[in-house]
Amino acid sequence: MLFAVLVRKAYARNLQYRGAHMLHNVASALFGFIYVSIWTGLGADSSLGEYGVKGMVSYIAFNQASLWITLFITNGLGIEQSVRTGQISLDLMRPVHLFYQTMSREWGQIYYQFLYKFIPIYLLYFFLFSLQIPKQASVYATTALALVLAAYISICINYLIGVAAMWTTESRWLYWVNYAFSMLLSGFFIPLEWLPSGLSDIAFYSPYPYLLYYPTRIYLQMEQGTVLFGSLLWCIGFTLLCLFATVLVRRKLEVQGG
């Protein structure tokens, strides 16, 4: 029940800024138009493999909308700021696990971004580019599961970035390093199979393809849902890491003053 309350509170907080967030949607949509234009131009002289021009347009459109669910997560889940202000001591004193409470708040934000960012952006692309959509309900269900698992992996990564502030004080640089790797290795800019062989091998052995590449290919019916076993393994591994990191944080925390 508490976690549901935290989700609702985070969602309600974001509702206060719907007007400002519309500007984010416009900017995000414009970036998508640029990427679509680039790939359309490249498609004039190349077949673009199994995707084709229409497939690449669909690939870019779904990727651009999915960013708001799987990559645009709160920097460190806000933990770095809590460390700076000392709020972290109160968070750890609460009878709720730090990982669960920060994760619950982030789910509220992700739900908000799904409704007010993912859906409007994708609908805009759907009408402008005459996108083809799957006709099987199973594809939508598998895609939804893939996006939920992707969001959870991203939450875990950002949680680990956040708690790193207990040792570095400033963990923002880790967020930007992760962001850079996410953009390159998640298949956002270019399908992973088109990367140089060494780089593509690194990408496929990392968690990043499960953030955008696989969910998008599942939606485009180019991949089977069996790839989600990889997502589940990463979710389990990151969950264990987050729980272990919280134990270390509790040992590291030192409260001074009175």
C-alpha positions, 0 to 999 in steps of 0.5 A, spaced: 500 500 500 505 504 501 509 503 495 502 505 491 501 511 495 509 513 493 507 512 486 501 516 486 504 522 489 510 522 484 505 522 478 501 527 482 507 531 483 509 531 475 502 533 473 503 540 476 508 541 470 504 539 464 505 545 460 512 545 461 513 538 459 509 539 453 515 543 450 519 537 452 515 533 447 516 538 442 523 538 442 523 530 442 519 530 436 523 535 433 529 530 434 525 525 431 524 528 425 531 530 424 533 522 425 528 520 420 530 525 415 537 522 416 535 515 415 530 517 409 536 520 406 541 514 407 535 510 404 535 513 398 542 510 396 542 504 401 537 498 402 538 499 409 538 491 410 532 488 413 529 494 415 528 498 409 526 505 409 519 504 412 522 500 417 527 505 419 522 510 420 518 506 425 524 504 428 526 511 430 519 513 431 518 507 437 525 509 440 524 516 440 518 515 444 521 510 448 526 514 451 521 517 456 520 510 459 527 507 459 532 512 459 530 519 461 530 516 468 531 521 474 539 522 475 541 517 481 533 517 483 534 523 487 539 520 492 545 524 490 541 530 492 539 527 499 546 525 500 548 533 499 542 535 504 543 530 509 536 527 507 539 521 506 539 519 514 532 520 514 530 516 508 534 510 511 531 511 518 524 510 515 521 503 516 521 502 508 527 499 504 531 505 501 531 501 494 523 500 494 521 507 496 526 511 491 524 505 486 516 507 487 517 514 486 520 513 480 515 508 477 510 514 478 514 518 474 515 513 469 507 512 469 506 520 468 511 520 462 508 514 459 501 518 458 504 525 457 510 523 453 510 516 450 503 516 447 503 523 444 510 523 441 508 516 438 501 518 436 504 524 432 509 520 428 504 515 427 499 520 423 505 524 420 509 518 417 503 513 416 506 508 421 504 500 420 502 497 427 502 490 429 495 487 429 496 481 434 495 483 441 500 478 443 505 483 440 503 489 444 503 485 451 510 482 449 512 489 448 509 492 454 513 487 458 519 489 455 518 496 456 517 495 464 523 490 464 527 496 461 525 501 465 526 497 471 533 495 469 534 503 468 531 504 475 536 499 478 542 503 474 540 509 476 539 507 484 547 504 484 549 511 481 545 515 486 548 511 492 555 512 489 554 519 492 556 516 499 563 515 497 564 520 491 559 526 494 558 527 486 556 522 482 553 526 477 558 524 472 556 517 473 549 519 470 552 522 464 557 516 463 551 511 463 547 516 458 553 516 453 553 508 453 546 508 453 545 512 447 550 508 443 549 501 446 542 501 446 541 501 439 538 508 439 542 511 434 543 505 429 541 498 430 546 494 434 548 489 428 550 495 424 556 497 429 563 495 428 564 488 430 568 489 436 563 494 439 557 490 437 559 484 441 560 489 447 553 492 446 550 485 446 553 483 452 551 489 456 544 490 459 543 496 454 540 493 448 534 491 453 533 498 454 531 500 447 533 495 441 530 489 443 523 492 445 523 496 439 525 490 435 519 486 438 514 491 437 516 491 429 516 483 430 523 482 428 524 479 435 521 473 439 519 474 446 524 469 448 529 475 448 526 477 455 529 472 458 535 476 458 532 482 461 529 478 467 537 475 468 539 483 468 533 485 473 535 479 478 542 481 477 541 488 478 536 487 484 541 483 488 546 489 487 542 494 489 540 490 495 547 489 497 549 496 495 544 499 500 547 494 506 553 498 504 550 505 505 547 503 511 554 502 514 557 508 510 552 513 513 555 517 519 550 522 522 554 528 526 551 534 530 545 534 534 
